[in-house]
Amino acid sequence: MSFCILGTGSALPSRIITNDDLSQMVDTSDEWIRTRTGITERRVCTTETITDLAFQAAQKALADSGSSADELDLIICATISADYATPSMACTLQMQLGATCPAFDLNAACTGFIYALDVAAGYFSRRPDQKILVVAAEAMSRLVDWQDRGTCVLFGDGAGAAVLGKGEDLLAIQIGAKGNITSLYAPNGWGNSPFRSETMAKSYLHMDGQEVFRFAVTSMVQTVEQVLAEANLTKEDIAYLIPHQANIRILDSAVNRLNLPQEKCLTNIAKRGNTSAACVAILLDEANQTGKFKKGDLLAMTAFGGGLTTGACILRWSK
């Protein structure tokens, strides 16, 4: 027993930061950012919290699914940028929604949404007749160094959500990890402990762009091929690829190596940037809300992230 997607939702901050805005802050330009990343603007939290966005996305997903919060049996939140170390975002969200179910957070960086789907599938295997809310929400603006043009131009904030219910639409899923603490990382702060002897690293996101690029393309191609084989499908069977929105060059390279038509690869990176775990969830909802999918479409999702984590799945769209 797997599950089906009953409804989706997403939410974005109101503040838009354009490439020209960033050129006033760091040594960069609209052309430099666009040609290297495909990004023209991104949304950044100002008055909103990331929990606010998670709540809005969850409400929309519940409405789209025709469900109410008191029907939920579990809430899973994928995030690396929650408002609190404790309570979890999922517990805070449960309180705001008025739900009474168990709730917990999951940290798999940009692969978080796919990891959360895999965890949800395990719960459905034990008890098929339930509803699970999966939310991926990130405030990457609080993690990047706004003086580093190599990272601050890439990221944005946002939240995406999906309500899952009884069904057989998850045809294949794989998650993985390759432990690495140098290519892509953000140290925690240590508070004001007087007993720490080492120098505390700045809690900004650090990234080796070239190493991440190589890992990203290879892992996205391999994981998609693996889940296609697991589901006994070919690339021609896939209606759309829904990939993590890291960099347009990464997406183009992966699509070319998969030998997929460009029109099958969905993107929103130009207006959203990289919203980490929320990327795939937001893109899924935007495609749903614009009527992109038709019943029976097979969707391939793939992502990679800090960890280094990987994940991919094949879903049938039956909504």
N, C-alpha and C positions, 0 to 999 in steps of 0.2 A: 504494500500500500504506500503510495506517495501522497500527492496532494494536487489541488488545482488552485489557480489564482482567481479569487472571487472579486477583487477590486484593488485599485492602486490609487496613490495620491502623492503629491509633492508640494513643497513650499520653498520659497526663496526670500532672502532679505530684500528690502526695498531699495537699498543703496547700490547703484551701479558704478563700478570703477572701470573706466576705459583705459586703453593703452596710453592715450594722451595724458590722462591723469597721472599714470605711473611715471611718465617721462618727466614730470615735474618733481618727482621724488627721488628717482635713481637715474643713473646714466643708461638710458634706453630710449626707444622710439617705437611708435606704432608699427613701422615696417619691420624693425628688428624682431619684435614679438610675434607679429603675424606670420612672417616667413619661417620662423623657427618652431612655432608652437601651434599655429592655426587659431589662436585666441585673439579676440578683439575687445572683449569685456568680460567681467565677472561680477558676481554679487557678493557683498561683504556685510556682515552684521554690524549694526551701529546701535540702535536701541533694542533690537531683538536679541534674545538669547537663543542658543542652539536648541534648547528644550522647547522654546516657543515654536520654532520651525518644525521640530519633530511632532509636536502636538497638532499643528495645522495639517501636516502631511497625513498623520494618523486619522484625523477626523475625516479628511477627504477620502482616504482609502476605505474607511468604514462606511461612509455614505455611498461610495461607488459599489461596494459589495452588498449593500442592503442589510448591513449588520449593525448591531449596537455594541457598545463597550462591555455591557454585562454578559454578552455571549462569548467573550474571549476566554480561552483556556490557557493562553500563554502569550507573553510579550517578550520579544527578543530585539534588542537594540544593538546595531553595529556602529561603533564610534571609537575614535581615538582622542576626541576633543570635547568630552562631556563637560557640562557646567560644574559638576562636582566629582571629586574622587569617590565620595560616598555621600548620599545615596546614589545608586546607579541612575543613569538616564531612564532606564526602563521602569524603575520604581517611581521616579518622579512623574513619568508619563502615565503610569498606571493610576496614580493619584489624581492627575489632572483629568484623565478620561473618565474617572469614576468606575474603573474596572476593579475586579477583586482577585484576579488570577496571579500565578507566579510571574516574575519578571526579572530579567537579568541582562547585563551588557556583555558584548563579545568584542574583542579587539583582534582584528586580522588586517588592520590598515585598509588599503583600497580594495582588498578582496572581501571585506567584511560582509557585504550583502549576500554573496554566494556562499560564504561560510555559514551564515545564518540560515539560508535555505537548506543547507545540508543538515544542520542541527535540527531544524524543524521537521525534516523528513524522518529523522530518528524518532521524534515524538509521535508522528503519524503512524509509524510502523508499530508502535505499542498500542495506540488508541486512534483509530482512523476517524472516528466521528467527533471532531473537534474543530475549533477555529483558532488560528494563531496569527498574531499581528507581528510582522517583521518591519522594523524601521531602521533605516541607515541615515545618520545625520552627522554632519561635520561642520565645525567652525574652524576651518584651516587658517583663517585670518589671525587667529590667536597663536598659531604655531610657527608661522613663517617669519623670517627676518626681513622687515620692510626696507632694509638697506642693502639687501642682497638681490641684485637683478636676476640672478640665475634661478631663484626659487620664488620670489614674491610675485612674479608675473604669471606663474603657472596656476595658482590655486584660487578657489572661491569657496563660498559657504552655501549650504543648502541641505534639504532633507527629502528623502523619498520613502514610501511605505507601500506595503502590500498585505492584504488580508488573504490568508490561505485557508482552504477548506478541504473537505473530503474529496478525493479524486485520484486519477491515475495519470496526471499530466507531466510529472517529472519523469522523463524517460532515461536520463543518465546524469550523474553529477560526480565530479572529482575535485578534491581540494588537496593542496600540498604545501610544503614549506621547505625552505633551504636556509637554515639559520645563518644570519648575516647581520652584524651590528656596525658595519662601516659604510655600506653603500647608500643606505637610506634610513635615517634615524632622527629622533628628537628626544634628548635627555629629559628626565623628570627634574623638577626643582627639588631641593632638599630642605626647604624651610630654613629655620634659623638655629638648627642643632649646633650647640657649642662643641660637640664631640666629633664632628667630621674633620678629618685631617687633610683630605685631598682637596684640590681646587675644584669648585663646582663648574661644570660645563654649562654654557648658556643653553637654555631650554628651547632653542630654535630648531626648525627642521634643517637637517644637513643632508645633502644629496650629491653623489658622484654621478653626474648626468650620463656620461658615456657608459659606465657599467650598468646603470639602470636601463638604459636604452637597449643594450644587448640582451639583458635578461628578459626585458619586457617582450620584445618581438619573439624570441625563441619560446618563452613560456606560453604566450598567448596562442601561438600556432600549435604547439605540442598539446596543450590541454584541450583545444577545440577538436583536434584530430582524435584524441583519446576518447572524448565523450561521444563523438560520432561513431567510433568503432564500437563502444559499449552499447550504444542504442541501435547498432546495425543499420546505420544511415550513411548516406554520402553527402558531400557538400552541396550537391544539387537539390537535396531534400530540404535544405534550410531556407526559410522565407527571409529571415533577417538575422544578422549578427548584431548583438548589443554588447559592445566592448567597453571596458573602462576607458574614460576620457582623459588620458594622460598627456598626449601630445599628438598632433595630427601626423607627424612623420612616423611615429610608432604605429599608429593605426594604418596608415598607407602601406608601410612595410609588411605588417602582419597580413593585411588583406591580399596583397600581391603574392605573398608566400603561400597563402591558403588558396590562391587562384579563385577568389570570389569576385563577382561583379561589384564595383564600387557602390552601386545603388542598393545593394543588400546590406551594406554596413551603415548602421544608424549612428549619427553623431549630433552632439549639441555643444561641442567644446568651444565653438566660436563665441557663444553668448554665456556659457556657464563656467568655463575653465575646468580645472580638476577639483572636484568636490570629494575626493577620496572615496570612502565607502559608499557615499550617496550617489556617485556617478551613474552606476547601472540602474539603481532604483529610480532616479529622477528621469533618466532617458526612457525607461520602460513606461513610466506614467505618462510622459509627454507623448509618446507614440500611441498609447492607449487612448488618451483624451482627444487626440486629433484623428482617431479612426484609422490609424495605420494598419492595425492587425485585422485579419478576418478569422473567423472560427476555423480551427484546424491548422492554422499556421504553426510551423515549427520554428522556435526561436533558440538561437545559440547565444549564451552569455559567457563572457570571459573577462577575467581581471587578474591583476598582479599588484603587489604592494609591499610595503615595508615588512620585513620579517626574515627573509623575503618570502611572501606568501603567493600562492597561485590558486586559481579555481576556474572551473567552467561547468556549464550544465546545458542540457537540452530540455526545453519545456514546450509542451503543446499548448497553444492558446485556445481555450474553449469558452471564454467569457462571451 
